[in-house]
């Protein structure tokens, strides 16, 4: 799994609506902070340059259409289910991963 | 009571719902958005503070009117509204709907589809990397999240959205390094005359926005590639109208060539399609009111790419067609007036399409090593090489090359794929045929598919 380094800056630039409550979450090994009302995609890309590896190529991916049509921005939650980052709002304490968990939760 | 199911709560779906409610019906409205408005009048989440004038510019009044109309329908319980829900398929008079709680089965007597459109994309070498987005994505990020998708953005493609998104980003304080339009000036002037005749005010507003882009804007551009590293784009390379090479440094690229109608559900519902030379894509066949057949109606950009104003009219027209078929009285003068307005929108749209054409030559010449299918990283060369076995029929070529079989289900590669196939075979893209739509039209987690939320009577 490729991992964003600690010096990595975010891809996105916030231009407005900065006065919202801060929410903490984890993405891979990093603890990140987003704002209430951020999508998962916005919150991650505010601190990282991409969301995940491409499955069929060497490049990274960071979403594409942002309207739920391209399916480029699926991520994994620690408890197993995937989510579409562009259309899921960030919640406090989310534990997100850029790749499938090494060990799936068992019964 | 007759059950009418409306899919989509953008301008078309909202006006359709309003019209049906006014006639005494209580339609079911299923929409993927968390809040109604569609993409062009998309609303930020609760708690965001920018006023409509900032979000929607000259269209703020229209956006507010649509939002208030829909919110009142919901508040007064005049519609049965399902936000954050995707229709996956249609079977035996029911829609299978993926909701956050599981799959719903919603039976209907009449179906009114207003699913809108996506950006129409052409492959540019390197477009698969992180940090390349659609123009629509750049606009959604700004409108609904208050963010720019990068710190130094290049917008490229063609169509009204190119100029609009560029102006909106610049106005909001983003750095737009270049606006690269593949449409040549000659086409723009020719189409511009038709646009001015049909809708002078809108055309003038577009010209003013364009003028505001200044020297960032170039017309008649040929995009040759996006250079980058593991973190995303570093530059876009392009040739200007005179053939000179340029390299513009950037960290983000947004691409789009006008729109591609979202037609998967119309296909599953049994609509017939015809190739549109104007839009260089397959569009469903309907009458002027959006009627496919008794019980099936289309409205908005998913039927005919007329934009938001046209979608409001189309929503009313389709709802009245549905009411007429159900035996409700319909005001013929209102219907005729809207058909006249629709014809004007269609004249404008046709002129827009000729001003900002699909870049067929650029797509036909896309290099063999360029990725054509972003989902699965399949190159143009792989598609070309597969044609000797599959022949040039869209569905066979898809089976063999997998172009069109990825998670986006061909939404972002199908049109370009047909163009590449047509170039190889020496035919026009219409002769390649049309990809059949397959349910589910959105990916559905197996766990949710297995969880049936209450089935509705």
Interface residues (C-beta under 8 A of the other chain):
Chain A: X2 X8 X11 X12 X13 X14 X15 X16 X17 X18 X19 X20 X36 X37 X38 X39 X42 X45 X46 X49 X50 X51 X54 X55 X56 X57 X59 X60 X61 X62 X63 X64 X65 X66 X67 X68 X69 X70 X71 X72 X81 X82 X87 X89
Chain B: X32 X34 X39 X44 X45 X46 X47 X48 X49 X50 X54 X84 X86 X118 X119 X128 X129 X130 X131 X132 X133 X134 X136 X137 X140 X141 X142 X145 X146 X147 X148 X149 X150 X151 X172 X173 X174 X230 X231 X232 X251 X252 X262 X371 X374 X375 X376 X377 X378 X407 X408 X411 X412 X442 X443 X445 X447
